Amino acid sequence: MSKRMTLIRLGAALFGALSIQTAMTAHAQDKVTLLSNWYAQAEHGGFYQAVAKGIYKKYGLDVTIKMGGPQVNNMQILLAGQADFSMGYDFTVLKGVEQGLPLVTVGTSFQSDLQGMMTHADVSGLGALKNKTILVAGSGQSSWWPWLKAKYGYTDAQSKPYTFNLQPFFADPNIVQQAYPSSELYQAEKSGSKAKFFLFAQDGYPPYGTTIITLQKTIASKPDLVKRFVKATAEGWKSYLEDPAPANALIRQDNKDMTDDQLAYALKKLKELKVVTGGDAATQGIGIMTDERWKKTYETMVATGLLKADVDYHKAYTTQFVKDMHVMP
């Protein structure tokens, strides 16, 4: 056999082996379960898009999204090993760290929390609520309400429970209430109410929104999987903002009550508020988190009595998976 033929056959054998390896790699998808923090909606669009467009698969991940809801205890399910990741919230993780729970935030969807205040047209801003009745849900009492009281000198005497019924707001022009831009504000506008919305983050409320949480042991044992999941999710968000149709189809499949109109409205608000692409994401990439922001959230919780000062807030997050991602808007 000539030397040339030998080289050709060796090359063909090597190519074949590489092809087999590539094929095996393509099919060796790591199974991952993600638990959402509410019923499927546009605020989960990046995750659903990464499924719908095959972005997770591109990173060797076979991702199943389990839908959360009001009766679902995400942290309990995550700690029990029934999910690999959960959508979450900074305050929840910091309180978990205070209690000794091994929760870690590894990335974020939004550069700010989407929580805000819905008011009638006469209100000029969050600092103009001294004579207003403020509707606050139980979750707000342990998150943004202490911050708002401290910032503007409001009192508990002004607050009444928010029961997720908008009729009191519609009936009384002196009532303002907590809201999300894609939910209560959407409902108010559909009813013809000339409501205003003020995002808490624009007045300095520091936490991120719809974060990605996992466990310390997952980071220790599967750092590459965590890195791939976070990167693919960031790419999913970028893709969703460009063409939401694939994700929206899956969202409507999981949440039969979700309408095209509300999905479109929510996406419009996400873009207007620049919660995915604004802030640090504008220069460092989608999904970015910083030590400075986490320190502000820790200080806010301590100052308002929601967290003990001796908590090591650094345990609540890591920037190792997002600092070099650079998924630019």
Salt bridges, closest charged atoms under 4 A:
ASP30 OD2 - ARG228 NH2 2.71
ASP62 OD2 - LYS31 NZ 2.98
GLU98 OE1 - LYS95 NZ 2.63
ASP122 OD2 - LYS132 NZ 2.84
ASP156 OD1 - LYS149 NZ 2.92
ASP224 OD2 - ARG228 NE 2.84
GLU235 OE1 - LYS58 NZ 2.84
ASP260 OD1 - ARG252 NH1 2.62
ASP261 OD2 - LYS190 NZ 3.20
GLU272 OE1 - LYS269 NZ 3.21
ASP312 OD1 - HIS314 ND1 3.18
